[in-house]
Amino acid sequence: MATGRTHRPATRSRGIPEATVARLPLYLRALTALSERSVPTVSSEELAAAAGVNSAKLRKDFSYLGSYGTRGVGYDVEYLVYQISRELGLTQDWPVVIVGIGNLGAALANYGGFASRGFRVAALIDADPGMAGKPVAGIPVQHTDELEKIIQDNGVSIGVIATPAGAAQQVCDRLVAAGVTSILNFAPTVLNVPEGVDVRKVDLSIELQILAFHEQRKAGEEAAAEAAVPAAARKESTDQGPDGDVPAVMPA
Ligand SMILES: NC(=O)c1ccc[n+]([C@@H]2O[C@H](COP(=O)([O-])OP(=O)(O)OC[C@H]3O[C@@H](n4cnc5c(N)ncnc54)[C@H](O)[C@@H]3O)[C@@H](O)[C@H]2O)c1
């Protein structure tokens, strides 16, 4: 879902390509589901299918982790969960702050999937003084005046921006100045950040627009196939044997 832009070279310092890093969470999600079902080992084909990735690509990705599996047995699920978690830095706790506690910020605060993956919501921050002190997901909202102090007190390096687009750059600048070096941006705007700060952008409307493009293409293909049927069917009718039971033209 995430469309991302990170201020990093295509290859990380330890030699793991950025494209591989982007697939590691997909493997981890599939492996976690297997682990929850107490499945001990998995083949590269099964895991690739569960993660929605080509199996040759998966084997190549795992070779960067130094994980080659055992012929005829496959990969050890628990060990791979550990290896990938360690590679992604998930074996440690990451405090995050969410800035902008409106519809989206509140939904994110209530999402249990962060905590279960090692991301602790350390604080919720909003510019609306009327929200200060009100609990959302059991955490009292704090005013933006406190932003720098909250970041420093909690050692926060990851910030989530869920403010209106017009406020996002200013919020981003304050987060970065306070020490945040990774930002997950939900606001529909491009953020400018200094070297060394990673930005990932999530935009559901962009994803929907891409789906709309594919829907339009599929509709065009269907229309073209329908337009082709009468001519082809006419040809078929001349080709039919005496019983006339030859099937119609196969769809494209
Ligand atoms: N990425 C996505 O897929 C996606 C989906 C939905 C919404 N959005 C975007 O997320 C943002 C929030 O949407 P919403 O529906 O929750 O809006 P909302 O109006 O319900 O909430 C915005 C919140 O941000 C606060 N805010 C405004 N300026 C601020 C500032 N300078 N510092 C801190 N807080 C500030 C407001 O007080 C409000 O509580 C919007 O930019 C919206 O376009 C993105």
Ligand as a Chemical Component Dictionary entry (heavy atoms), coordinates in Angstrom:
data_LIG
# 
_chem_comp.id                   LIG 
_chem_comp.type                 NON-POLYMER 
_chem_comp.pdbx_formal_charge   0 
_chem_comp.three_letter_code    LIG 
# 
loop_
_chem_comp_atom.comp_id 
_chem_comp_atom.atom_id 
_chem_comp_atom.alt_atom_id 
_chem_comp_atom.type_symbol 
_chem_comp_atom.charge 
_chem_comp_atom.model_Cartn_x 
_chem_comp_atom.model_Cartn_y 
_chem_comp_atom.model_Cartn_z 
_chem_comp_atom.pdbx_ordinal 
LIG N1  N1  N 0  -2.950  8.862  3.075  1  
LIG C1  C1  C 0  -4.177  8.490  3.040  2  
LIG O1  O1  O 0  -4.509  7.480  2.487  3  
LIG C2  C2  C 0  -5.165  9.380  3.711  4  
LIG C3  C3  C 0  -6.436  8.938  4.018  5  
LIG C4  C4  C 0  -7.277  9.811  4.683  6  
LIG C5  C5  C 0  -6.822  11.089 4.996  7  
LIG N2  N2  N 1  -5.583  11.484 4.654  8  
LIG C6  C6  C 0  -5.018  12.788 4.994  9  
LIG O2  O2  O 0  -4.739  12.761 6.381  10 
LIG C7  C7  C 0  -4.867  14.051 6.925  11 
LIG C8  C8  C 0  -5.849  14.016 8.075  12 
LIG O3  O3  O 0  -7.135  13.655 7.622  13 
LIG P1  P1  P 0  -8.332  13.625 8.655  14 
LIG O4  O4  O 0  -9.518  13.166 7.925  15 
LIG O5  O5  O -1 -7.922  12.893 9.891  16 
LIG O6  O6  O 0  -8.472  15.196 8.975  17 
LIG P2  P2  P 0  -9.095  15.867 10.273 18 
LIG O7  O7  O 0  -9.456  17.255 9.873  19 
LIG O8  O8  O 0  -10.134 14.989 10.876 20 
LIG O9  O9  O 0  -7.860  15.919 11.296 21 
LIG C9  C9  C 0  -6.751  16.751 11.153 22 
LIG C10 C10 C 0  -6.198  17.025 12.547 23 
LIG O10 O10 O 0  -4.961  17.698 12.413 24 
LIG C11 C11 C 0  -4.915  18.725 13.404 25 
LIG N3  N3  N 0  -3.964  19.743 12.991 26 
LIG C12 C12 C 0  -4.122  20.732 12.088 27 
LIG N4  N4  N 0  -2.987  21.451 11.993 28 
LIG C13 C13 C 0  -2.095  20.898 12.845 29 
LIG C14 C14 C 0  -0.752  21.202 13.202 30 
LIG N5  N5  N 0  -0.089  22.214 12.636 31 
LIG N6  N6  N 0  -0.155  20.436 14.135 32 
LIG C15 C15 C 0  -0.807  19.411 14.710 33 
LIG N7  N7  N 0  -2.089  19.083 14.420 34 
LIG C16 C16 C 0  -2.715  19.820 13.492 35 
LIG C17 C17 C 0  -6.352  19.217 13.520 36 
LIG O11 O11 O 0  -6.585  19.871 14.743 37 
LIG C18 C18 C 0  -7.123  17.904 13.383 38 
LIG O12 O12 O 0  -7.360  17.312 14.653 39 
LIG C19 C19 C 0  -5.292  14.929 5.764  40 
LIG O13 O13 O 0  -4.137  15.529 5.220  41 
LIG C20 C20 C 0  -5.907  13.968 4.797  42 
LIG O14 O14 O 0  -5.847  14.436 3.455  43 
LIG C21 C21 C 0  -4.743  10.642 4.028  44 
# 
loop_
_chem_comp_bond.comp_id 
_chem_comp_bond.atom_id_1 
_chem_comp_bond.atom_id_2 
_chem_comp_bond.value_order 
_chem_comp_bond.pdbx_ordinal 
LIG N1  C1  SING 1  
LIG C1  O1  DOUB 2  
LIG C1  C2  SING 3  
LIG C2  C3  SING 4  
LIG C2  C21 DOUB 5  
LIG C3  C4  DOUB 6  
LIG C4  C5  SING 7  
LIG C5  N2  DOUB 8  
LIG N2  C6  SING 9  
LIG N2  C21 SING 10 
LIG C6  O2  SING 11 
LIG C6  C20 SING 12 
LIG O2  C7  SING 13 
LIG C7  C8  SING 14 
LIG C7  C19 SING 15 
LIG C8  O3  SING 16 
LIG O3  P1  SING 17 
LIG P1  O4  DOUB 18 
LIG P1  O5  SING 19 
LIG P1  O6  SING 20 
LIG O6  P2  SING 21 
LIG P2  O7  DOUB 22 
LIG P2  O8  SING 23 
LIG P2  O9  SING 24 
LIG O9  C9  SING 25 
LIG C9  C10 SING 26 
LIG C10 O10 SING 27 
LIG C10 C18 SING 28 
LIG O10 C11 SING 29 
LIG C11 N3  SING 30 
LIG C11 C17 SING 31 
LIG N3  C12 SING 32 
LIG N3  C16 SING 33 
LIG C12 N4  DOUB 34 
LIG N4  C13 SING 35 
LIG C13 C14 SING 36 
LIG C13 C16 DOUB 37 
LIG C14 N5  SING 38 
LIG C14 N6  DOUB 39 
LIG N6  C15 SING 40 
LIG C15 N7  DOUB 41 
LIG N7  C16 SING 42 
LIG C17 O11 SING 43 
LIG C17 C18 SING 44 
LIG C18 O12 SING 45 
LIG C19 O13 SING 46 
LIG C19 C20 SING 47 
LIG C20 O14 SING 48 
# 
